[in-house]
Every structure is written in structure tokens, then in C-alpha cells.
Amino acid sequence: MVLCRLTLFALAITLIATGFAAKTPYQAVLQHSRIRGRTHGPNVCAMQKIQGTDKKYFTNCKQWYHRKICGKPTVVSYECCPGYEKVIGEKGCPAALPLVNIYKTLGVVGATTTKMYSERAKLQEEIEGPGSFTFFAPSNEAWAALSTEILDALVSNVNIELLNALHYHMINKRLTSDDLKHGASFPSMYQDFDVHIHHYSNGIVTVNCARLVKTDQHATNGIVHVVDRVITAITNNVNSLIDTDDDLDTLRTAVAAAGLTNLLENEGSYTIFAPTNEAFEKIPPETLTRILGDPVALKDLLNYHILKNLHCSESIVAGTPLETLQGTVLEVGCDGEEMTINGKAIVTQRDKLGTNGVIHYVNELLIPDSAKTLLELVEGSVVTTASKLFKDAGLTDHLIGSEAVTLLAPLNDAFKDKSLAMTPDLKKLLRNHILKEKFSSKSLYHGQELETLGGLKLRVFVFRNSLCIENACIAAHDKNGRYANMFIVDQIVAPPMGTVMDVLKADDRFSTLVGAIQRAGLTELLNKKGTYTFFAPTNAAFSAMPPADLNKLMNPKELANLLRYHIGEEFLVSGAVTSHTRMKPLTGDKLELGTRNSTVYVNRVPVVETDLMATNGVVHAVDFLLNIMIKTISYFSASSQCDVPLCFSS
């Protein structure tokens, strides 16, 4: 065990040291692969291969422990690191690859198809001769992936097209992986058309969205990087690509209507998830007509499809939140060979590269909250029960119009065990879930009053870990729609129904308690202005006491002390109770609160009903009296013999 710990410690020190030495993300990942492979000999790198594919990656720390790439399991293999080879009879890869010209290096690194086409295109003499070139050499698999039509076009016409294509893979100077900086462009040897480099933080390096699978293969006259695709010259900006694609007709019209044409023509480095005509056709006609006719919603919609930075599909090896021009994020990930957006495999075509960005085609429209009506926000979220009830209550006009309102939408669990039959009282209650203004939760403050469509004023309570409107605490991030916002809350909002004393008098379960309060002289306290939390014993709590002990509480002073221990000095709804919450009572030391399995406990006594709201506090019902030490009452002495929770000794 000690040896294992020492080994892990040594590995950590080595990782830290090499991390400081690494110059680029690619080099950092390569160093990690070297460390993982060093037990197999010198210059051995650990590679992770996605099962069922030929795709291999140098491994980073996260991938190593998860053994997954793009959600798929990987197998680890140990191979010679770039620039090294095995020697028969020796461990690892002790020998450096022979330093020969680029033409011969193509054969050494396994790019034999590129070597063959170089000879056919009369490029052999050039890459055998003097110079200092960088050759992004397509792998054998990259050539095999080309369609027969494209390949035939390249090798015809006296091989001129093939020579041009190969020259586009070459740069007239030596560039190591360290020189391939993110966002850099270099003129190729084909009419100086640029090749575009992206060097991502996860160590992936691409040229025109083709991943470098073998890097830094040095030659006497340059360097070879093996890539996983045949790349083509990039001459058009992304707006031109959209303009010339019939499958993007609707998108082209929308871009013009939103005034985004200049953005997509100018310099930049964007990623566009381009919705096809089919994607637009899937949207309900009334929704599409509304958005296309609303310049603000349309611009938000389109900007939600555009990432601020260029991301080739090969750069994505796990789900990553990426910021859009609209201001929110998309979760861009992968599932095996599929590229995903917000967990859905909707990308139908990838990596159509322009001079100022890359286009990925999607067959579903991505509609941000900021382009949705309130009804669309509700229907697209987890509050399905509330959605149905608001419509049944005849409130649809408030949900589809341009009113600046805020909807308080309870989670489905809030309606559990409650009658959902539409009654006048329920309609009135639901109207009080719509606030008359458009609010952001970040702008709410303690003590604020929010007016509802029903004419009530709801109070805001700010706790350490919760933000609540009356008893209902906000359970998720705001949903900010086109005109209105939605707060998802954990409970049905219960407006206050009078003072604490009024609440108790209106509930038959507290008839004994009401009499006790009057006998103890606490009626005035519970009627006056304040912020009390009353853990109110029900009739069952008093009935559980032995008659003799109950008689001892007839002394008004002693009874008042007992009841004051059940009243907290501050306001606390159930949604603000954490696993360890303390409250100072009006009498006594403290009340200990907690939650377990959605039940609130006070001094280990379960609360049978929470959040009976009052204008001067909140009532929580308990079926047992709470433990307290009051020396003046012999019943509470430490020597009392009784069963918890009826025992009141501390």
C-alpha cells in the first residue's frame, strides 16, 4: 500500500514537472501519454483507441481514468512516440527514426498512399530535393474515405489537379507542432491559398478541420504531419457558403432579415450550426411565422446557432459548454461518431470550412428561451402539470401575448396528492402565480412585494441558500423569454391568510393550541407585526401527553415558556431549511432543524405540514411537543422517565 502511494506521488510530481515544461496543449497531452507508457520502455506512448473504430488519441488525465472518448469505451495500446521506432530484442522504442527526405519519410510513417500519389503527380523530385517544407500528409484511410468521383477528378487531367491538391497540403517552411498556434493561417504552396490551424486546449490540433494523428515526423528537408483527411482549398466566407447551398434557403432568408449578413461576411472565427430547410419545416407554422416576423426574436434565434469561436468536429471529444453570440451556451459533445448539441445527435454534415468560420448542418432548429413566448417556455420545461393547469384556467392569453409578466411555475411534485379539478378557488390561486412585471431573480431583494394578476402582493424572502416568494423557493435558473420570464418554484404559492393567530384559529387541528395560547397570554404576540416561525403542536401533540403532565401546564407562565420555545425569532420556510439549520426560539437555547427524504425535522421531530403562511410569520405543524429544559417545571427534569419524543428533558 505504501509502495502504491509512493508510486502515485512520484507520478504526480512527474506530471507537475512535465506540465511546467510543456509548451503547448498538444505537448502536454503527449507528455502525459509518455508518462503512462514509460513502464513499457523508453519513448513509448499510451494511446487510447475508441472500440469499434480506428480512431486513436494520445491520452490526457481525464480520459485515462474514465477510459472513454465521445462517450464510448476505449482500449489502451502502447506505441512508439512520434519520431521513434522499435529495435528487435530491446524494450520500448529506443531508436530514433532514420532522418531521410520527405518522400522517404512518407513511407516510414505509413502514409504510403500519399507517397504513391506524390510519385504519380511528379512531386517526388521536389520533396526529395533541397528545401524546408511542412507536409500535412493524408493517411491511407483519408484517401480511402474520398468518394470515387472526387478521387477520379484528382488523378485525371494529366495529374495537374492531383499536384495542386498535394501542394495545398504543403507549406514552404518547417513548422513543428509548437509552431501550429491556435487560429494561425499559413500560405500553402498552391497559389498561396491559406491553410487554417486550430490548436485546442485539449491537445487536438487540426488543419482545415483535419486532425493531426501523427505529428513532428522530421525529415532532412522538412517535417511531416499525418492528417486524417484530404483537405481542400478554402476561398469563400461562411455567408457565401450559405448563399450557394439550396438546402439552406430558409436560413439565408432569415440571416438577411436579421441583419446578420455583414457579420458572416467579415473577418471572424465562428462556428455556425446551420439549420437546414427541413429543420425550419419541423417548427409549428405559427411559431415560425411569429419568430420570422419579430426582428429581436429572429436575431436571438440565429445568434444562438453561432458560437463565438471556431470548433471543428474533431476538437470535440466530450460534452463541453460553449458560448454563443446570443449570450447563453450550447452543450456541444459527441456520441461515438455523432456530433451532439444539448445531448441530441442532430448534426447531419460537419466541417464545411470558410475563411471566417466553420459550418455544421443541423436538422433541428435550436430555439433559445429569449425567442420563446411564456407558453413555449412552460411547455418546453419540466413543469408539465402547471402548464396544463394554466391553460385549463383560461390563462393562455397571458402566456402567449407580449405582456411583461413573470410566471411562478411549480414543479410537478408540488401537485402530488392535491386535487387538480379546476375550481374557482384554483383559478384564483393560479392567477396569483403570475406577477404583473417581468422580473429577474437577481434583482429580487428581501422584503420586496410583488403584485400578482389576482391583486395580491407576494413577499420576497432571501435566505443564505434559497430565494423564496412566500413559501415557494426558486428551484432552477430563470427562464427568460421574449417578453416574459418564468421562475420554476418548488411549491404551489400559498399567499398569507391573516396573522399567525388567524391561521391557527382557521385550522381545527390547532384548537387545543389556540386555547393554550390564550391561557398563556400570547394572543397579542401572535397577532402583531413580526416574522415568527411557529412549530405549532397539533391536538394530537397535546393528546399524546399523559393527563397528569398535561395538568402541570395549566400554570400560564410555565405554559407560555413551553409555547415560546416553539416560536422562532426569525422567518423560515421549509425550502430554506438545510441539513443543519439552527434557530433561536423566544425562550430557550436553540432549535435544531434538518431535512431527510423531503421531510423537515425540528429537534428530530418530523414536521407533518409545512408553510402555512401568515402576514407576520409562518406555521409548521408538529404532532409532538418539542424537547426543552425549563427548571421551573418538574416535568422537564433530567430524571423524567418517558419515551422520546414525549420526553421533554434535554
LINNORQUI-V259366 format. One record per residue. N is the residue number from 1. OMEGA is omega in degrees with one decimal (999 if undefined). Layout:
# LINNORQUI-V259366
n=N omega=OMEGA
n=N omega=OMEGA
This chain:
# LINNORQUI-V259366
n=1 omega=178.5
n=2 omega=179.4
n=3 omega=178.7
n=4 omega=180.0
n=5 omega=178.7
n=6 omega=178.9
n=7 omega=178.7
n=8 omega=179.0
n=9 omega=179.5
n=10 omega=178.4
n=11 omega=179.6
n=12 omega=179.0
n=13 omega=179.8
n=14 omega=179.1
n=15 omega=179.8
n=16 omega=-177.8
n=17 omega=-179.5
n=18 omega=177.0
n=19 omega=178.7
n=20 omega=-176.6
n=21 omega=-175.5
n=22 omega=-176.8
n=23 omega=-174.2
n=24 omega=175.7
n=25 omega=179.1
n=26 omega=-179.4
n=27 omega=178.1
n=28 omega=178.8
n=29 omega=177.7
n=30 omega=178.8
n=31 omega=178.7
n=32 omega=178.6
n=33 omega=177.0
n=34 omega=-178.9
n=35 omega=179.9
n=36 omega=-177.4
n=37 omega=-169.8
n=38 omega=177.7
n=39 omega=179.8
n=40 omega=177.3
n=41 omega=-178.1
n=42 omega=173.8
n=43 omega=175.1
n=44 omega=178.8
n=45 omega=174.1
n=46 omega=178.6
n=47 omega=174.4
n=48 omega=-179.1
n=49 omega=177.0
n=50 omega=-177.5
n=51 omega=178.5
n=52 omega=178.7
n=53 omega=174.6
n=54 omega=-174.8
n=55 omega=179.6
n=56 omega=-179.4
n=57 omega=163.1
n=58 omega=-169.2
n=59 omega=170.1
n=60 omega=-172.4
n=61 omega=-177.3
n=62 omega=-179.8
n=63 omega=-178.0
n=64 omega=-177.0
n=65 omega=-179.8
n=66 omega=-176.9
n=67 omega=177.8
n=68 omega=170.3
n=69 omega=-175.8
n=70 omega=176.5
n=71 omega=-177.0
n=72 omega=-179.8
n=73 omega=179.8
n=74 omega=171.1
n=75 omega=-177.5
n=76 omega=172.5
n=77 omega=-177.9
n=78 omega=-173.9
n=79 omega=177.2
n=80 omega=175.4
n=81 omega=-178.2
n=82 omega=176.5
n=83 omega=-177.1
n=84 omega=179.2
n=85 omega=-179.4
n=86 omega=171.7
n=87 omega=-176.7
n=88 omega=177.4
n=89 omega=-180.0
n=90 omega=-178.0
n=91 omega=175.2
n=92 omega=-177.9
n=93 omega=-171.3
n=94 omega=-171.2
n=95 omega=172.3
n=96 omega=176.4
n=97 omega=179.4
n=98 omega=179.5
n=99 omega=-178.0
n=100 omega=-178.7
n=101 omega=-174.6
n=102 omega=-177.8
n=103 omega=-179.5
n=104 omega=179.1
n=105 omega=177.2
n=106 omega=178.0
n=107 omega=-178.5
n=108 omega=-176.8
n=109 omega=175.0
n=110 omega=178.1
n=111 omega=-171.7
n=112 omega=178.1
n=113 omega=175.6
n=114 omega=178.2
n=115 omega=180.0
n=116 omega=-179.3
n=117 omega=175.8
n=118 omega=177.5
n=119 omega=-178.4
n=120 omega=-177.4
n=121 omega=-178.8
n=122 omega=177.5
n=123 omega=-173.8
n=124 omega=-176.7
n=125 omega=-178.6
n=126 omega=-175.9
n=127 omega=168.6
n=128 omega=-172.4
n=129 omega=-178.1
n=130 omega=178.6
n=131 omega=177.1
n=132 omega=-171.4
n=133 omega=165.3
n=134 omega=-177.4
n=135 omega=172.0
n=136 omega=-169.8
n=137 omega=176.6
n=138 omega=176.6
n=139 omega=176.7
n=140 omega=-179.6
n=141 omega=179.0
n=142 omega=177.3
n=143 omega=-178.3
n=144 omega=-178.0
n=145 omega=178.9
n=146 omega=176.8
n=147 omega=179.8
n=148 omega=-178.8
n=149 omega=-179.1
n=150 omega=-178.4
n=151 omega=177.9
n=152 omega=179.8
n=153 omega=-178.4
n=154 omega=-173.3
n=155 omega=176.4
n=156 omega=175.0
n=157 omega=176.9
n=158 omega=174.2
n=159 omega=178.6
n=160 omega=-179.9
n=161 omega=179.0
n=162 omega=178.3
n=163 omega=178.4
n=164 omega=-179.8
n=165 omega=179.7
n=166 omega=177.8
n=167 omega=177.9
n=168 omega=177.2
n=169 omega=-174.2
n=170 omega=174.0
n=171 omega=-172.1
n=172 omega=169.6
n=173 omega=-176.4
n=174 omega=179.2
n=175 omega=175.0
n=176 omega=178.3
n=177 omega=176.8
n=178 omega=-177.9
n=179 omega=-176.5
n=180 omega=-175.8
n=181 omega=-179.6
n=182 omega=178.6
n=183 omega=-179.5
n=184 omega=173.2
n=185 omega=179.1
n=186 omega=177.3
n=187 omega=178.6
n=188 omega=178.7
n=189 omega=172.0
n=190 omega=177.5
n=191 omega=178.5
n=192 omega=173.8
n=193 omega=-176.0
n=194 omega=162.8
n=195 omega=-169.8
n=196 omega=-175.4
n=197 omega=170.6
n=198 omega=-176.2
n=199 omega=-168.8
n=200 omega=-175.9
n=201 omega=178.1
n=202 omega=176.8
n=203 omega=177.5
n=204 omega=175.7
n=205 omega=179.3
n=206 omega=169.0
n=207 omega=-173.9
n=208 omega=178.6
n=209 omega=172.4
n=210 omega=-176.6
n=211 omega=173.5
n=212 omega=-176.7
n=213 omega=171.5
n=214 omega=-174.1
n=215 omega=167.7
n=216 omega=174.0
n=217 omega=-171.6
n=218 omega=177.2
n=219 omega=-179.3
n=220 omega=-177.4
n=221 omega=176.7
n=222 omega=-176.1
n=223 omega=-179.5
n=224 omega=169.3
n=225 omega=179.2
n=226 omega=-178.8
n=227 omega=-172.4
n=228 omega=176.8
n=229 omega=167.7
n=230 omega=-176.2
n=231 omega=-179.4
n=232 omega=-176.2
n=233 omega=-179.6
n=234 omega=-176.7
n=235 omega=-174.5
n=236 omega=172.7
n=237 omega=-173.7
n=238 omega=178.2
n=239 omega=177.6
n=240 omega=178.4
n=241 omega=177.7
n=242 omega=-178.5
n=243 omega=-171.9
n=244 omega=-178.5
n=245 omega=-179.2
n=246 omega=-178.7
n=247 omega=-179.5
n=248 omega=-177.9
n=249 omega=-177.3
n=250 omega=177.9
n=251 omega=-179.6
n=252 omega=178.6
n=253 omega=-178.6
n=254 omega=179.5
n=255 omega=179.2
n=256 omega=-178.5
n=257 omega=-178.8
n=258 omega=179.1
n=259 omega=-177.8
n=260 omega=-177.0
n=261 omega=-178.9
n=262 omega=178.9
n=263 omega=-175.5
n=264 omega=175.5
n=265 omega=-174.3
n=266 omega=179.5
n=267 omega=179.1
n=268 omega=178.5
n=269 omega=-170.8
n=270 omega=167.2
n=271 omega=-178.2
n=272 omega=170.5
n=273 omega=-169.6
n=274 omega=177.4
n=275 omega=179.0
n=276 omega=175.2
n=277 omega=179.1
n=278 omega=-179.4
n=279 omega=178.9
n=280 omega=-177.5
n=281 omega=-179.6
n=282 omega=-176.8
n=283 omega=176.2
n=284 omega=-175.1
n=285 omega=-178.2
n=286 omega=178.0
n=287 omega=-179.2
n=288 omega=179.1
n=289 omega=-179.8
n=290 omega=-176.6
n=291 omega=-179.6
n=292 omega=179.5
n=293 omega=-178.6
n=294 omega=-175.1
n=295 omega=-179.1
n=296 omega=179.4
n=297 omega=-178.7
n=298 omega=179.7
n=299 omega=176.8
n=300 omega=179.2
n=301 omega=-176.6
n=302 omega=178.7
n=303 omega=176.9
n=304 omega=177.7
n=305 omega=-175.1
n=306 omega=175.4
n=307 omega=-177.9
n=308 omega=-177.4
n=309 omega=-177.1
n=310 omega=178.9
n=311 omega=171.8
n=312 omega=-177.8
n=313 omega=-178.3
n=314 omega=-179.7
n=315 omega=-175.4
n=316 omega=178.0
n=317 omega=176.9
n=318 omega=179.3
n=319 omega=-176.5
n=320 omega=175.1
n=321 omega=-176.8
n=322 omega=-173.6
n=323 omega=178.5
n=324 omega=175.4
n=325 omega=179.0
n=326 omega=175.9
n=327 omega=176.0
n=328 omega=-175.2
n=329 omega=168.7
n=330 omega=175.0
n=331 omega=-178.2
n=332 omega=-177.1
n=333 omega=179.7
n=334 omega=177.0
n=335 omega=-172.4
n=336 omega=-179.7
n=337 omega=-175.5
n=338 omega=171.5
n=339 omega=-175.3
n=340 omega=174.2
n=341 omega=-176.2
n=342 omega=175.7
n=343 omega=-176.9
n=344 omega=179.9
n=345 omega=-174.8
n=346 omega=179.9
n=347 omega=-175.5
n=348 omega=178.9
n=349 omega=-172.2
n=350 omega=164.6
n=351 omega=169.6
n=352 omega=-167.3
n=353 omega=172.7
n=354 omega=-177.9
n=355 omega=-177.4
n=356 omega=177.7
n=357 omega=-179.8
n=358 omega=-179.5
n=359 omega=168.8
n=360 omega=-177.8
n=361 omega=177.2
n=362 omega=-178.2
n=363 omega=172.9
n=364 omega=178.1
n=365 omega=177.4
n=366 omega=-176.9
n=367 omega=179.0
n=368 omega=177.9
n=369 omega=-175.1
n=370 omega=176.9
n=371 omega=-174.4
n=372 omega=169.2
n=373 omega=178.3
n=374 omega=179.2
n=375 omega=178.8
n=376 omega=175.4
n=377 omega=-177.9
n=378 omega=-175.9
n=379 omega=-179.1
n=380 omega=-177.2
n=381 omega=-173.5
n=382 omega=-175.3
n=383 omega=-173.9
n=384 omega=179.5
n=385 omega=178.5
n=386 omega=179.7
n=387 omega=-179.3
n=388 omega=-177.3
n=389 omega=179.1
n=390 omega=178.2
n=391 omega=179.0
n=392 omega=-178.5
n=393 omega=178.0
n=394 omega=-177.3
n=395 omega=-175.5
n=396 omega=-178.4
n=397 omega=178.9
n=398 omega=-176.4
n=399 omega=-177.1
n=400 omega=-176.6
n=401 omega=-177.3
n=402 omega=177.3
n=403 omega=175.2
n=404 omega=-177.5
n=405 omega=175.1
n=406 omega=-178.8
n=407 omega=172.5
n=408 omega=-173.2
n=409 omega=-179.9
n=410 omega=174.0
n=411 omega=-178.7
n=412 omega=-177.9
n=413 omega=-179.7
n=414 omega=-177.4
n=415 omega=-178.5
n=416 omega=178.4
n=417 omega=177.5
n=418 omega=178.1
n=419 omega=-179.5
n=420 omega=177.5
n=421 omega=-176.7
n=422 omega=180.0
n=423 omega=176.3
n=424 omega=180.0
n=425 omega=179.7
n=426 omega=176.6
n=427 omega=179.1
n=428 omega=179.5
n=429 omega=-178.7
n=430 omega=176.3
n=431 omega=178.5
n=432 omega=171.7
n=433 omega=177.4
n=434 omega=179.8
n=435 omega=-173.1
n=436 omega=-179.5
n=437 omega=175.9
n=438 omega=-176.4
n=439 omega=166.1
n=440 omega=-179.6
n=441 omega=-179.4
n=442 omega=-178.8
n=443 omega=-178.6
n=444 omega=-179.5
n=445 omega=-176.0
n=446 omega=179.0
n=447 omega=179.4
n=448 omega=176.7
n=449 omega=-176.0
n=450 omega=-177.5
n=451 omega=-179.0
n=452 omega=175.2
n=453 omega=178.9
n=454 omega=176.2
n=455 omega=178.5
n=456 omega=173.3
n=457 omega=-178.9
n=458 omega=-177.1
n=459 omega=176.2
n=460 omega=176.5
n=461 omega=179.6
n=462 omega=177.2
n=463 omega=-177.0
n=464 omega=-176.1
n=465 omega=-176.5
n=466 omega=173.5
n=467 omega=-170.5
n=468 omega=171.6
n=469 omega=-166.1
n=470 omega=-177.6
n=471 omega=-172.2
n=472 omega=-178.9
n=473 omega=-178.3
n=474 omega=-170.2
n=475 omega=-177.8
n=476 omega=176.8
n=477 omega=177.7
n=478 omega=168.3
n=479 omega=-174.6
n=480 omega=-177.1
n=481 omega=-177.6
n=482 omega=-178.7
n=483 omega=-172.2
n=484 omega=178.8
n=485 omega=178.0
n=486 omega=170.1
n=487 omega=172.2
n=488 omega=-175.4
n=489 omega=-172.5
n=490 omega=-178.1
n=491 omega=169.3
n=492 omega=-178.8
n=493 omega=179.1
n=494 omega=179.7
n=495 omega=-179.4
n=496 omega=-176.9
n=497 omega=-178.6
n=498 omega=-179.6
n=499 omega=176.1
n=500 omega=-179.8
n=501 omega=177.7
n=502 omega=-180.0
n=503 omega=-178.9
n=504 omega=-179.6
n=505 omega=-176.9
n=506 omega=-175.5
n=507 omega=-176.4
n=508 omega=-179.5
n=509 omega=-174.9
n=510 omega=-176.2
n=511 omega=177.5
n=512 omega=-180.0
n=513 omega=-179.9
n=514 omega=177.5
n=515 omega=179.9
n=516 omega=179.0
n=517 omega=-179.4
n=518 omega=-179.9
n=519 omega=-177.7
n=520 omega=178.7
n=521 omega=-177.6
n=522 omega=-177.0
n=523 omega=-178.6
n=524 omega=179.1
n=525 omega=-174.5
n=526 omega=175.0
n=527 omega=-174.8
n=528 omega=-178.2
n=529 omega=179.7
n=530 omega=177.6
n=531 omega=-174.1
n=532 omega=168.8
n=533 omega=-174.2
n=534 omega=171.7
n=535 omega=-164.9
n=536 omega=177.4
n=537 omega=178.1
n=538 omega=174.2
n=539 omega=-179.9
n=540 omega=179.5
n=541 omega=179.4
n=542 omega=-179.9
n=543 omega=-178.6
n=544 omega=-179.5
n=545 omega=174.0
n=546 omega=-177.6
n=547 omega=-177.7
n=548 omega=180.0
n=549 omega=179.1
n=550 omega=-179.9
n=551 omega=-179.6
n=552 omega=-179.1
n=553 omega=-179.1
n=554 omega=175.9
n=555 omega=-175.0
n=556 omega=-178.4
n=557 omega=179.7
n=558 omega=178.3
n=559 omega=178.9
n=560 omega=178.5
n=561 omega=179.0
n=562 omega=-176.8
n=563 omega=179.6
n=564 omega=175.3
n=565 omega=179.2
n=566 omega=-175.8
n=567 omega=177.3
n=568 omega=-177.3
n=569 omega=-177.1
n=570 omega=-177.3
n=571 omega=-178.7
n=572 omega=174.4
n=573 omega=-174.6
n=574 omega=-178.2
n=575 omega=179.5
n=576 omega=179.4
n=577 omega=177.6
n=578 omega=-177.1
n=579 omega=178.4
n=580 omega=179.9
n=581 omega=177.6
n=582 omega=179.4
n=583 omega=177.1
n=584 omega=176.7
n=585 omega=178.9
n=586 omega=175.2
n=587 omega=-179.7
n=588 omega=-171.8
n=589 omega=-174.7
n=590 omega=170.2
n=591 omega=179.9
n=592 omega=-178.8
n=593 omega=175.7
n=594 omega=177.5
n=595 omega=174.8
n=596 omega=179.7
n=597 omega=176.4
n=598 omega=177.0
n=599 omega=176.4
n=600 omega=177.2
n=601 omega=172.5
n=602 omega=-173.3
n=603 omega=178.8
n=604 omega=175.7
n=605 omega=-179.4
n=606 omega=173.9
n=607 omega=-173.9
n=608 omega=172.9
n=609 omega=-177.0
n=610 omega=162.8
n=611 omega=167.5
n=612 omega=-166.7
n=613 omega=177.1
n=614 omega=-178.8
n=615 omega=-179.2
n=616 omega=177.8
n=617 omega=-178.6
n=618 omega=-179.3
n=619 omega=171.9
n=620 omega=-175.4
n=621 omega=175.5
n=622 omega=-178.1
n=623 omega=176.0
n=624 omega=173.0
n=625 omega=-174.6
n=626 omega=178.6
n=627 omega=177.8
n=628 omega=174.5
n=629 omega=174.6
n=630 omega=-170.5
n=631 omega=-175.6
n=632 omega=-180.0
n=633 omega=-176.3
n=634 omega=-178.7
n=635 omega=-174.8
n=636 omega=-177.6
n=637 omega=-176.5
n=638 omega=-177.8
n=639 omega=-179.8
n=640 omega=178.8
n=641 omega=178.5
n=642 omega=-176.7
n=643 omega=172.3
n=644 omega=8.4
n=645 omega=-179.6
n=646 omega=178.1
n=647 omega=-175.4
n=648 omega=174.7
n=649 omega=-175.3
n=650 omega=999
